Each structure stands twice: as structure tokens, then as C-alpha cells.
Amino acid sequence: MANKSKSYAKQIDDAQVMLAGLKSNIDALAKRGMTAEFVANLETGTANAIAQNNAQEKLKADLKMATASLDATLATIQKAMSEATKVVKLELPQPQWKEFGIHAKK
């Protein structure tokens, strides 16, 4: 199931469909070596994949929220930096601008 061309949700859905089919036909498939233990392991793996996928989706949402918060903070900082740069340029002589990290000419 490590098929990267399919989304995680699609891979999980495929496993659930396979699992349902195996459970419904376990007697017919037993003669080819399909065991209840194999089906149980597939069921456990599928349940684990669902839980991990849900956790990953939550982390993605948390990351988006954190990124939005960081963007807002940086926008506020940039606005303050712009204002500070204007004040420094208006009040202090150009040779002193480097002290403030200003490398502009004018």
C-alpha cells in the first residue's frame, strides 16, 4: 500500500474495501491461504492508518494556523520597522544609519 500516486485517503479507502471483501469471503479464500489472522492484521493496520491520517490532518490545520499567526506578527513587525527606518533617516545623519542596520543611501 505504499503507492505514492494515490492519496492517503484513497489508500485507506482501498484497504477498507479489500477488508470488507476478505471478511465476506474468508471461507472461499481460506483454501488459497487467506487466514483470519491476516485479515485481523490488515484491519489493525487500516485502523492505525486512519488514526495516523487524522492526526496528520490536525497537524496540517495547526500548521496553517501557526503560519497565519506568524505572518500577522511579521506584518506588524515590518510596519514598525518601516516607521522606525523613516524616523532614523529623518533625524540622524547618514553615517549613523548603519548602527540601525540601515544600508540605504537616502
C-alpha positions as CSV (number, residue, x, y, z in Angstrom):
1,M,0.0,0.0,0.0
2,A,3.0,2.3,-0.3
3,N,1.6,3.6,-3.6
4,K,2.6,7.3,-3.7
5,S,0.4,8.0,-6.7
6,K,-2.7,7.5,-4.6
7,S,-3.7,9.9,-1.7
8,Y,-3.6,8.5,1.8
9,A,-7.4,8.7,1.9
10,K,-7.7,6.7,-1.3
11,Q,-5.2,4.1,0.0
12,I,-7.2,3.8,3.3
13,D,-10.5,3.5,1.4
14,D,-9.0,0.8,-0.9
15,A,-7.9,-1.1,2.2
16,Q,-11.3,-0.8,3.8
17,V,-13.0,-2.2,0.7
18,M,-10.5,-5.1,0.5
19,L,-11.0,-5.8,4.2
20,A,-14.8,-5.9,3.7
21,G,-14.4,-8.3,0.8
22,L,-12.0,-10.5,2.6
23,K,-14.3,-10.8,5.6
24,S,-17.2,-11.6,3.5
25,N,-15.4,-14.4,1.6
26,I,-12.9,-15.7,4.1
27,D,-14.2,-19.3,3.8
28,A,-13.7,-19.3,0.0
29,L,-10.3,-17.7,0.2
30,A,-9.0,-19.9,3.0
31,K,-8.1,-22.7,0.6
32,R,-5.6,-20.2,-1.0
33,G,-4.0,-19.4,2.3
34,M,-6.1,-16.5,3.5
35,T,-6.3,-16.6,7.3
36,A,-8.3,-14.8,9.9
37,E,-5.0,-13.7,11.4
38,F,-4.1,-12.0,8.0
39,V,-7.4,-10.2,7.9
40,A,-7.1,-9.1,11.6
41,N,-3.6,-7.7,10.8
42,L,-5.0,-5.8,7.8
43,E,-7.8,-4.5,9.9
44,T,-5.4,-3.3,12.7
45,G,-3.1,-1.7,10.1
46,T,-6.1,0.1,8.5
47,A,-7.3,1.4,11.8
48,N,-3.8,2.6,12.6
49,A,-3.6,4.3,9.2
50,I,-6.9,6.1,9.8
51,A,-5.7,7.3,13.2
52,Q,-2.4,8.5,11.8
53,N,-4.1,10.2,8.9
54,N,-6.4,12.0,11.3
55,A,-3.5,13.1,13.4
56,Q,-1.7,14.3,10.3
57,E,-4.7,16.3,9.1
58,K,-4.9,18.0,12.6
59,L,-1.2,18.9,12.4
60,K,-1.7,20.4,9.0
61,A,-4.5,22.6,10.3
62,D,-2.4,23.6,13.3
63,L,0.5,24.4,11.0
64,K,-1.7,26.6,8.8
65,M,-3.0,28.5,11.9
66,A,0.6,28.9,13.2
67,T,1.7,30.2,9.8
68,A,-1.1,32.7,9.7
69,S,-0.2,33.9,13.2
70,L,3.5,34.2,12.2
71,D,2.6,36.1,9.0
72,A,0.4,38.6,11.0
73,T,3.2,39.1,13.6
74,L,5.8,39.7,10.8
75,A,3.5,42.1,9.1
76,T,3.2,44.1,12.3
77,I,7.0,44.0,12.8
78,Q,7.6,45.1,9.2
79,K,5.2,48.1,9.7
80,A,7.1,49.1,12.8
81,M,10.5,48.6,11.2
82,S,9.4,50.8,8.3
83,E,8.3,53.5,10.6
84,A,11.5,53.3,12.7
85,T,13.6,53.5,9.5
86,K,11.8,56.7,8.4
87,V,12.4,58.3,11.8
88,V,16.0,57.3,11.9
89,K,16.6,58.6,8.4
90,L,14.9,61.9,9.2
91,E,16.6,62.5,12.5
92,L,20.1,61.1,12.2
93,P,23.0,61.7,9.8
94,Q,23.5,59.0,7.1
95,P,26.8,57.7,8.5
96,Q,25.0,56.7,11.7
97,W,22.3,54.7,9.9
98,K,24.5,51.6,9.9
99,E,24.1,51.4,13.6
100,F,20.4,50.7,13.0
101,G,21.0,48.2,10.2
102,I,20.1,50.6,7.5
103,H,22.2,50.3,4.4
104,A,20.3,52.5,2.1
105,K,21.8,55.6,0.6
106,K,19.0,58.0,1.0
